[in-house]
Amino acid sequence: MAIVVEEVFVKNVSEYLRAIDDRYARLFRGVSKKIYTLIPSIARDSPPNLDLTNYEVEYLKRFREETIAYIDSTRKNDWDLLMIAQHHGMQTRLLDWTTNPLVALYFACEKDFDDDGRVYRLGEMEILDTTKFPNPFNISKVYIIRPPHISPRIAAQSAYFTISQNPRISLDNIKLGGNYHNIIIPSNSKVDLLSELNRYGINPASLFPSLDGISRKLNFELWSIKKQIERHPL
């Protein structure tokens, strides 16, 4: 019998905080389109006959070789590199989560303004001791990964990850330590929510600490002013 998951729609930060107010949710994940499932990027749109693991191993090796000018990759183990690669946009079998529900809300709102967003919640699940499993591509089930602060983005986003033995299987289909309702962010509320979050210090400058993040924050503030004027002409 299929589990029916309740969907709760929120329009502002206060409603959102009330909706997530329980003691069981441990991690949060925001996606900009509510149709997005819990499949890591390496497996999305991947041909079913493709041996993903071979490609993952090869491209992590290439990431190590090609990032020496930017990070001391010779001192990083495979887990460190995989987490850094994930946070800089490379396709991996990791799935991003955060302990900060407002960070998840930001990622549910940041783009795709014609589509509703979603915030997933995750309860208790086993945390993997990566020192006992040095090979990220040889694990037996689904785990939470608690990363060390090896990247400014990981620290700024209060980041955690999940990883599973088969990245093709969506975590939607796996019991995730409790069945919680999902939070739906209506498309027409995203801009206002981003403005609210900006007032609370959740913006690209805080989540992507760099000159690029500051520029993105200022661009958003100007864009938001333009949108407000469009809706309410002077």
N, C-alpha and C positions, 0 to 999 in steps of 0.2 A: 504493500500500500504506500503510495507516494506521500511524502511529508508536505503539508501545505504550509508555506512560509508567508506570514503576514507582511504586507508592505505598508509602511507608514510614511506619509508625505509630510515634508516640513518646508516652511517658507522663510524661516529666520533662525538665527543662532539659538534663541531661547527655546523654540520648539524642538530644535535638534537636540539640545542638551537634555531636555525632558525625555525625549524618545530613547536616548541611550543610557538613561539613568538606571542601571542595574549593577549588581556586584559581580556578575558572571562574565561579562565581556572583558576580554584581556587585550585583544588587538583589534585594530580597525583598518579597513582598506577602502579608499575612495576611488571610484571609476567614473569617467565622464559620460559614459553611456550605460544605462541600466541593463542593456542587453549583454554587456561584457560579462563573461563567466570567469571563474577562478582558474584559468589556464595560464601558465607562464609563457613569456614571449617566445621562447625557443620553439614551442610546439604549436603556436598559432599559425594557421594556414600552411601547415607542414604536410607534405604528401605522406600517406600512411605507410608506404614502403620504404621511407627514408630512415636509415639508421642514425638517429639523432645523436646518440652518445659519441660515436666516432667524430662527428663534426664538432660537438661541444669540446671534446678533449683537444682537437686540433686548433680550434679557434681560441681556446684559453691559452694554449701554448703561444700562438701568434700574438695575443694580447700581451703576454709577458714580454715577448721579444720587442714589440713595437712601442711599449710604454716606458722603456728604460730612461728616456730623456725627461720624463715627467714624474715618475715615481721610482723608488728603489725596489723594483720588482724582484730583484735577486734575493731580497730579504723577506718577501711575502710568500706564504704558503698558498696552495691552490684555493683554499677557502677565502683567504684575504683577497686574492685577485678576482675571484668570482663575484664577491660582494662589491668590490670597487667597479668592476666591469658593469654590473647590474645598475649601479647608481649613476653611471655615465652613459647609459643607453644601449649597451650591447645586449643582444638577446641571450638570455640564460634560462636555466631551469628554476631560478629563484623567483618567488613572488613577494612583492613589497607589502609590508604591513607597518603600522605605527602604533605606539602606545598612546599617542596624543590624538584624541578624536577630532580636534579642530584641524589638525594637519590632514586627516583623511577627508574631512569636509572640503578643504581647499582643493584637493585633487579631484573630488567629485564635481567641482564647479569650474575649474580653470579653463576649460575649452568645450567645444561641441555645444554651443549655446542654443542650438535648435533641438537638442536631445535632453531628456531627463538623465540625471546622474544617479549614482547609487553608492551607499556606504555599507560594506559588509562588516560583520562583527564575528570575532572568533573567541571561543572560550578556552578552557584549560586544555593543553595538549603537551606532550612530552617535548622538552627542550633537548636538542642534540648536543652532546659533548663532542665537538669537532676534533678534539685532541685524540679521541679514541677511534674516530673514523676519518682518517686523513684524506680519503678519496671521496670527493663530492658526488661522484658518479657511481658509487657502490654502496647504497644504503637500502634498507629493507622495507621502510614504510614512510609515512608522512611525519615530519618533525617541524618544530619551531627552531629557528636559528637566532640566537642572541648575538649580534655582531659586536666585536670590539670597535672602538671609535677610531677606525683606521682612515676615515675620510671625513672632512668637515660636513658634507651633506648627510652622512649617516647620523652624526650627532645632532645636527640641526633639525632633522626630520624625525627624531626619536624612532629610528628605523629598527624593525625586526624583519625577518624573512620566514617563509615556509619553503620547504623542499620536500619532494616525494620521489619514490623510486621510479615512477613513470610520469613524466611531465605532460603526457598526452591526456591524462585523466583529470578532468576538472575537479577541484576540491568541492565544488557544489554537490558532487555525487558521493562524498565521503563524510562520515559523521565527524563534525568538527568540534567535539567537546561541548555540545549543546546546540539546540536549534533556536536561533534568535530571529526575530523579524528583521527584515532589511529596511534601511532608511532610503526613501526615494526623494531626490532633489528635483523639483519641477524645473524645466528649462527656463521658464520666465522668472525664476527666483535666483538664478545663478549669479547674475551681475550684482544684485543687491547683497547677496550673501558674501561675495568676494569683497565688497566694500566694507561690510561689517567685520569680516575677518582681518582686513587690513588695519582697521582701527584697533583690533586686539593684537596686532603685531604678527599676524600670520599672513605672509606675503612672499613673493619671490626673493626679496632681499634677505629674509630670515631663513627661508628654506633652502636657498641656493647661494650660500655666502660667497660672493665674488662680485666683481664689477658687472658681470652679465646679470646677476640677480638684482643688483641695484637698478640697472637700466630697465629690466623687465618690470620692476615695481613702479618706477616713475612712468613708464609707458602705460601701465594699467591705470594709474591714477588719472592721466590725461585722457585716456580712452573712456574711463568711467564718467568724467566730466562731460565729454561729448555726448555720451549716451543719455545722461540726465537732461541735457539741453534738448536733445531730439525728442524726448518724451514730454518735457515741460518747457516749451520755447519761452524765451524771455519776453 
